[in-house]
């Protein structure tokens, strides 16, 4: 049998890896948050929600 040994990695490489994984996770959450879908079914995670739709009334009108 072959002994497979994982190579050692530096702390900076671990930081880069965690940063990339965190960035991917954050971008997925932001995409879901900004979507207008009320039913989400992705990667064995199911969610039924009521997204708030922003109307033009919720933004302040510019002063003349």
C-alpha positions as CSV (number, residue, x, y, z in Angstrom):
1,X,0.0,0.0,0.0
2,X,1.0,3.5,-0.6
3,X,1.3,6.0,2.2
4,X,-0.1,9.3,1.1
5,X,1.2,12.1,3.1
6,X,-0.2,15.6,2.9
7,X,2.5,18.2,2.4
8,X,3.1,20.8,5.0
9,X,1.7,24.2,4.3
10,X,2.5,27.6,5.7
11,X,0.3,29.8,7.7
12,X,0.0,32.3,4.8
13,X,-1.2,29.5,2.5
14,X,-3.9,28.6,5.1
15,X,-4.9,32.2,5.3
16,X,-5.3,32.5,1.5
17,X,-7.3,29.3,1.4
18,X,-9.6,30.4,4.2
19,X,-10.0,33.8,2.5
20,X,-11.0,32.3,-0.8
21,X,-13.5,29.9,0.8
22,X,-14.9,32.8,2.8
23,X,-15.2,34.9,-0.3
24,X,-17.0,32.2,-2.2
25,X,-19.4,31.6,0.8
26,X,-20.1,35.3,1.1
27,X,-20.8,35.8,-2.6
28,X,-23.3,32.9,-2.5
29,X,-25.1,34.4,0.5
30,X,-25.2,37.8,-1.1
31,X,-26.6,36.4,-4.3
32,X,-29.3,34.5,-2.4
33,X,-30.1,37.6,-0.4
34,X,-30.5,39.9,-3.4
35,X,-32.5,37.3,-5.4
36,X,-36.2,37.8,-5.9
37,X,-37.0,34.1,-5.6
38,X,-39.3,33.0,-2.8
39,X,-38.4,29.3,-3.0
40,X,-34.7,28.3,-3.0
41,X,-33.5,24.7,-3.4
42,X,-29.8,24.4,-3.7
43,X,-27.3,21.8,-2.5
44,X,-29.8,19.9,-0.4
45,X,-30.8,23.2,1.3
46,X,-34.4,24.3,0.9
47,X,-35.7,27.7,1.9
48,X,-39.1,29.3,1.5
49,X,-39.0,33.1,2.1
50,X,-40.8,36.3,1.4
51,X,-38.4,38.7,-0.1
52,X,-39.0,42.4,0.5
53,X,-39.4,44.2,-2.8
54,X,-38.2,47.8,-2.7
55,X,-40.3,50.3,-4.4
56,X,-39.5,53.8,-5.5
57,X,-41.5,55.1,-2.5
58,X,-38.9,53.8,-0.1
59,X,-36.2,56.0,-1.5
60,X,-36.2,59.7,-0.6
61,X,-37.1,62.0,-3.5
62,X,-34.5,64.5,-4.6
63,X,-35.0,68.1,-3.4
64,X,-35.5,70.7,-6.2
